[in-house]
Amino acid sequence: MSNKISQKGTFSIELSFVLLAMAVLLFFIFDLGFQVIQKSQLNRTSYSLVSVLKERKAFYSPNSRDTNWTINQSQADQMLQMAKKLQGNNADIRVSIGFKSGSQAEVSLSAGDNSLTCDSRPIPNTMTQGSKRDLNVYRVTICKKVPAFYEAAFLSNKNRVLSSTSVFVGR
């Protein structure tokens, strides 16, 4: 007595499982690539803004010998507007800027979407001391809410907050 079991359709079932697994993997890779591109854009934007903050003497000063360059809220709002133009005007962005000179306390201001948790670490004292004269250090942190496609599909988390910080030593 021969006991033969029909194997018709097994290839189709196995192929459907493999294709489903590959689709999930490709979806994850696409989401990861999208996050890397967004992070790269944030890095370029924060570097550009900290360069503008450092060189604002050339943009705003009628007297180039003026050295009192305190940061104020209007400059933080201007940085936010520049960041929005660089990232797309409808982006959910928060910008945090900081300035520290020597042993003085850091001046830190922020503008934008306050619902974003933005980790902007303070400038350490070791960065501003130790030369013949105290150094000026500028910091710009940008946080942006970006869609998280993979997490939205599988974990019900629809957005992720990416951040980028650039620090620049001024004159």
Number of C-alpha atoms within 10 A of each C-alpha: 3 4 5 6 6 7 7 8 9 10 9 10 10 11 12 12 11 11 11 12 12 12 12 12 13 12 15 16 13 14 17 15 12 16 18 13 12 17 18 12 15 23 18 14 24 26 21 17 25 25 19 15 23 21 13 13 17 11 10 9 12 9 9 10 8 9 10 7 12 10 17 13 13 11 17 22 17 14 26 23 17 17 22 20 13 17 18 11 12 8 15 18 27 24 30 23 29 23 26 25 23 18 14 11 12 17 16 20 18 23 20 19 17 12 10 16 14 21 13 20 11 14 20 12 16 9 17 19 15 11 9 6 10 16 18 18 23 24 26 28 26 29 25 25 20 18 16 20 21 19 15 13 11 9 10 11 13 15 14 16 15 19 22 22 21 19 19 16 17 15 11
